[in-house]
């Protein structure tokens, strides 16, 4: 687990099968001053979570869910410094 967020960072968390596939559960991403704020989709590709072949067609997994600060959000919502972004695989249960 990473420590406290530094100013200008976003915490990215992966759960379940996504965490297993990537080999990590949490990372801190530094924002670049003067650049547009990234979206969840931007970070998905930046962290190479979809693999390189999928990026060519621009499609993210249809069942992928994201939460920003523990609330479900859109993949294209801009992130702010201090945000926590979670990528969630499909959830099933009974």
ROFI-174081 format. One line per 5 residues: for each residue x, y, z of N, C-alpha, C. Coordinates in nm, 2 decimals, padded with zeros to 4 digits, m for minus. Atoms other than C-alpha are relative to their C-alpha. Example, Ala and Ser with C-alpha at 12.3 -4.5 7.8 and 13.67 -1.06 7.14 Angstrom:
REM residues 2
00.09/m00.12/00.00/01.23/m00.45/00.78/00.09/00.12/00.00 | m00.09/m00.11/00.00/01.37/m00.11/00.71/m00.08/00.11/00.08;
END
This chain:
REM residues 94
00.09/m00.12/00.00/00.00/00.00/00.00/00.09/00.12/00.00 | m00.07/m00.12/00.00/00.12/00.35/m00.07/m00.03/00.08/00.12 | 00.02/m00.09/m00.11/00.15/00.62/00.19/m00.09/00.11/m00.03 | 00.10/m00.11/00.02/m00.04/00.94/00.22/00.03/00.07/m00.14 | m00.01/m00.07/00.13/m00.10/01.13/m00.10/00.08/00.13/00.02;
m00.06/m00.13/00.00/00.13/01.42/m00.18/m00.08/00.10/m00.08 | 00.08/m00.10/00.07/m00.01/01.74/m00.31/00.02/m00.02/m00.15 | m00.01/00.02/00.15/m00.10/01.71/m00.68/00.00/m00.15/m00.04 | 00.01/00.14/00.04/m00.16/01.33/m00.68/m00.14/m00.05/00.00 | 00.12/00.08/00.00/m00.44/01.09/m00.75/00.03/m00.14/00.04;
m00.02/00.14/m00.04/m00.46/00.75/m00.58/m00.09/m00.09/m00.09 | 00.07/00.09/00.09/m00.56/00.47/m00.82/00.00/m00.14/00.07 | 00.01/00.13/m00.07/m00.69/00.14/m00.67/m00.07/m00.10/m00.10 | 00.06/00.11/00.08/m00.77/m00.19/m00.84/m00.05/m00.11/00.09 | 00.06/00.10/m00.09/m00.99/m00.46/m00.71/m00.02/m00.13/m00.08;
00.04/00.14/00.04/m01.05/m00.84/m00.76/00.09/m00.04/m00.12 | m00.07/00.05/00.12/m00.95/m00.97/m01.11/00.09/00.11/m00.06 | m00.09/m00.11/00.06/m00.81/m00.63/m01.22/00.13/00.00/00.08 | m00.12/00.00/m00.09/m00.57/m00.63/m00.92/00.09/m00.12/m00.03 | m00.07/00.12/00.03/m00.47/m00.99/m01.00/00.08/00.01/m00.13;
m00.05/m00.01/00.14/m00.41/m00.92/m01.37/00.12/00.10/00.00 | m00.10/m00.11/00.01/m00.21/m00.60/m01.31/00.12/m00.03/00.10 | m00.10/00.03/m00.10/m00.01/m00.74/m01.01/00.03/00.11/00.10 | m00.01/m00.11/m00.11/m00.07/m00.43/m00.79/m00.14/00.04/00.04 | 00.13/m00.04/m00.05/m00.35/m00.29/m00.59/m00.02/00.15/00.01;
00.01/m00.15/m00.02/m00.27/00.08/m00.54/00.12/00.07/m00.05 | m00.11/m00.09/00.05/m00.06/00.35/m00.70/m00.04/00.14/00.02 | 00.03/m00.14/00.00/m00.03/00.72/m00.67/00.06/00.06/m00.13 | m00.03/m00.06/00.12/m00.02/00.92/m00.99/00.01/00.15/00.02 | m00.02/m00.14/m00.01/00.13/01.27/m01.00/m00.07/00.07/m00.12;
00.05/m00.09/00.10/m00.06/01.54/m01.19/00.11/00.09/m00.05 | m00.09/m00.09/00.06/00.14/01.75/m01.43/m00.05/00.14/00.00 | 00.05/m00.14/00.00/00.10/02.12/m01.36/m00.01/00.06/m00.14 | 00.02/m00.06/00.13/m00.04/02.31/m01.66/m00.06/m00.09/m00.10 | 00.06/00.09/00.09/m00.18/02.00/m01.82/m00.15/m00.02/00.04;
00.14/00.03/m00.04/m00.55/01.91/m01.84/m00.01/m00.11/00.10 | 00.02/00.10/m00.09/m00.68/01.70/m01.56/m00.04/m00.13/m00.07 | 00.03/00.12/00.07/m00.69/01.33/m01.66/m00.14/m00.05/00.04 | 00.12/00.07/m00.03/m01.00/01.12/m01.67/00.03/m00.14/00.04 | m00.03/00.14/m00.03/m01.04/00.76/m01.55/00.04/m00.07/m00.12;
m00.04/00.07/00.12/m01.02/00.65/m01.91/00.14/00.03/m00.03 | m00.14/m00.03/00.02/m00.69/00.84/m01.95/00.09/m00.08/00.08 | m00.09/00.08/m00.09/m00.54/00.67/m01.65/m00.01/m00.15/m00.03 | 00.01/00.14/00.04/m00.67/00.33/m01.76/00.10/m00.03/m00.11 | m00.10/00.02/00.11/m00.46/00.36/m02.08/00.14/00.04/00.05;
m00.13/m00.04/m00.05/m00.17/00.54/m01.91/00.07/m00.11/00.08 | m00.05/00.11/m00.09/m00.13/00.25/m01.66/00.00/m00.13/m00.07 | 00.00/00.12/00.09/m00.17/00.00/m01.95/m00.08/m00.11/00.06 | 00.09/00.10/m00.06/m00.46/m00.18/m01.77/m00.08/m00.07/m00.11 | 00.08/00.06/00.10/m00.63/m00.26/m02.10/00.09/m00.07/m00.10;
m00.09/00.06/00.10/m00.32/m00.39/m02.28/00.01/00.09/m00.12 | m00.02/m00.09/00.12/m00.19/m00.23/m02.60/m00.09/m00.03/m00.11 | 00.09/00.03/00.11/m00.41/m00.41/m02.85/m00.13/00.06/00.01 | 00.13/m00.06/m00.02/m00.73/m00.28/m02.70/00.00/00.15/m00.02 | m00.01/m00.14/00.02/m00.61/00.07/m02.71/m00.01/00.04/m00.14;
00.01/m00.03/00.15/m00.59/00.06/m03.09/m00.14/00.03/m00.04 | 00.13/m00.03/00.04/m00.96/00.04/m03.11/m00.07/00.10/00.09 | 00.06/m00.10/m00.09/m01.02/00.28/m02.82/m00.10/m00.05/00.10 | 00.11/00.05/m00.09/m01.26/00.05/m02.64/00.05/m00.04/00.14 | m00.02/00.05/m00.13/m01.27/00.00/m02.27/m00.09/m00.11/00.02;
00.09/00.11/m00.02/m01.43/m00.31/m02.13/m00.14/00.06/00.04 | 00.14/m00.05/m00.02/m01.81/m00.26/m02.14/m00.04/m00.01/00.15 | 00.05/00.02/m00.14/m01.85/m00.39/m01.78/00.09/00.07/00.10 | m00.08/m00.08/m00.09/m01.58/m00.17/m01.63/m00.08/00.11/00.07 | 00.06/m00.11/m00.08/m01.70/00.05/m01.35/00.11/00.08/00.07;
m00.10/m00.08/m00.08/m01.52/00.33/m01.18/m00.07/00.08/00.11 | 00.05/m00.08/m00.11/m01.57/00.51/m00.85/00.11/00.11/00.02 | m00.09/m00.11/m00.03/m01.42/00.85/m00.77/m00.04/00.04/00.14 | 00.03/m00.03/m00.15/m01.40/00.92/m00.39/m00.12/m00.08/00.05 | 00.09/00.10/m00.05/m01.61/00.61/m00.33/m00.15/00.02/m00.05;
00.13/m00.02/00.06/m01.90/00.72/m00.55/00.01/m00.04/m00.15 | m00.01/00.04/00.14/m01.97/00.56/m00.90/00.00/00.13/m00.08 | m00.03/m00.12/00.08/m01.86/00.80/m01.17/00.01/m00.04/m00.15 | m00.02/00.03/00.15/m01.83/00.83/m01.55/00.15/m00.01/m00.03 | m00.14/00.02/00.04/m01.51/00.72/m01.72/00.06/00.13/m00.05;
m00.05/m00.12/00.06/m01.48/01.07/m01.87/00.00/00.12/00.10 | 00.00/m00.11/m00.10/m01.51/01.27/m01.54/00.14/00.04/00.03 | m00.13/m00.04/m00.03/m01.20/01.48/m01.49/00.03/m00.02/00.15 | m00.05/00.03/m00.13/m01.00/01.39/m01.18/00.07/00.12/00.06 | m00.06/m00.11/m00.06/m00.87/01.64/m00.93/00.11/m00.05/00.10;
m00.10/00.03/m00.10/m00.56/01.64/m00.70/m00.07/m00.05/00.13 | 00.06/00.05/m00.12/m00.64/01.43/m00.39/m00.11/m00.10/m00.02 | 00.10/00.10/00.02/m00.90/01.21/m00.56/00.05/m00.14/00.01 | m00.03/00.14/00.01/m00.92/00.84/m00.52/m00.08/m00.06/m00.11 | 00.06/00.06/00.12/m01.00/00.65/m00.84/00.01/m00.15/00.02;
00.00/00.14/m00.01/m01.11/00.29/m00.81/m00.06/m00.06/m00.13 | 00.05/00.08/00.11/m01.14/00.05/m01.11/m00.06/m00.13/00.05 | 00.07/00.12/m00.06/m01.40/m00.22/m01.04/m00.04/m00.09/m00.11 | 00.05/00.10/00.10/m01.46/m00.54/m01.24/m00.14/m00.03/00.02 | 00.15/00.04/m00.02/m01.81/m00.68/m01.29/m00.01/m00.07/00.14;
00.03/00.05/m00.13/m01.96/m00.77/m00.96/m00.12/m00.09/m00.01 | 00.11/00.09/00.01/m02.18/m01.08/m00.94/m00.03/m00.05/00.14 | 00.03/00.06/m00.14/m02.35/m01.24/m00.64/m00.14/m00.05/00.00 | 00.14/00.05/m00.01/m02.66/m01.40/m00.52/m00.05/00.01/00.14;
END
